[in-house]
Amino acid sequence: MSLQFIFWIFVILVIFPYLGYPLMLAILTFLKNSRKDFADSELDYKAITFIVPVYNEDRVIRQKISNILDMEYPADKIEILFIFDGCTDNTINIVNGFNSKLIKVFEQNPRKGKIAALNKAVELARNEILVFSDANSLYDKNALKELVIHFKKDDIGCVCGKLKYICSEGTSVESGENIYWKYEEYLKEKESVLGSLLVANGSIYAMRKSLYKKIDNDVADDFVNPMRVYNAGYKIIYEPKAIAREKVSSNMQDQFRQKVRIIAQGWKATFRMPDLIFSSGYLRITQFLCHKLLRWLTPFFMIAIFTSNLFLIGNNIYGVSFVFQLLLYVFAVTSFVLGKKHKIAKIFYIPFYFCLINASAFTAFLRFLTGFKTDVWEKSETARNIN
């Protein structure tokens, strides 16, 4: 096998998930655009259980409760369930201080992590529709209504809302995350048209309680639940009008740790439940390979490209490709150095964030191999210092 062949194979494997896959989705959704908007008059206010796992959130919990109670949804149709996961601050006292009939609380001690909290909450939930949220995510007033309206159709099993990140400092990390998230939203919209949204947003999604099965504590619910819902024969869709807002961390270390944890959870779910993924049909398998697996492997592809390119550099086209790679890394370093405190051109954000994502993927795979724990994690600096 020639070095040229190796070089171009890995170039294709890097490019296709980011460019080829969106193009494939655009073609498929053009051929099958079946989205339907419901009128308000058609809304069936189903009974919901709003589930919020909580660990030391005394800085934001008042605002979260007020946000939920202010939703445009009948109070007699809402059950609010807080699961305290080994809280050591004043969160529990604050929640109990609201003295609302809608709010129910459960304490999980010792601390076991978010997924263990969700598993317990679903056991306690009384209503047919489950809405999952994070304590630091604030919903728009109509978000619940926009999520639940889709369950009027019996073939809908899960609905994911839109997470909007709030950027307060304009750093490279914030700007890169914002650009990346807009790209992810495009993919979600296209996958939704096919009724096959691959991954939900953990901050805002809803599903039928009957479809929820206990999840291992060290994998991600917003990855496993949609897989199970789809395999059960239901559709998973994206509703961009159901909006949650969350402050994005401007700290690179926070972003790095979060992405390492999420990708490591993805690897665990893949190896632990291969039948769930690879028995789901050609469309779903293709989505998983393009939207997840090839991206997780991209750092290894990049190493192969750079290494093979070194031996081919005498050829003009390979000289150009080598310079392009060097510029990618120079731009990434420039964004890292200057973007901490200064706003810089967007041309620097994408290389920086691309490198950050792939450094996270590389580290996540190594930590997955060494048994890295992903069930319990520490809050980011942004979450600890939010006002």
Secondary structure, 3 states (H helix, E strand, C coil): CCHHHHHHHHHHHHHHHHHHHHHHHHHHHHHCCCCCCCCHHHCCCCCEEEEEEECCCCCCHHHHHHHHHCCCCCHHHEEEEEEEECCCCCHHHHHHCCCCCCEEEEEECCCCCHHHHHHHHHHHCCCCEEEEECCCCEECCCHHHHHHHHHHCCCEEEEEEEEEEECCCCCHHHHHHHHHHHHHHHHHHHHHHCCECCCCCCCEEEEEHHHCCCCCCCCCHHHHHHHHHHHCCCEEEEEEEEEEEEECCCCHHHHHHHHHHHHHHHHHHHHHCHHHHHCCCHHHHHHHHHHHHHHHHHHHHHHHHHHHHHHCCCCHHHHHHHHHHHHHHHHHHHHHHHCCCCCCCHHHHHHHHHHHHHHHHHHHHHHHHCCCCCCCCCCCHHHHHCC
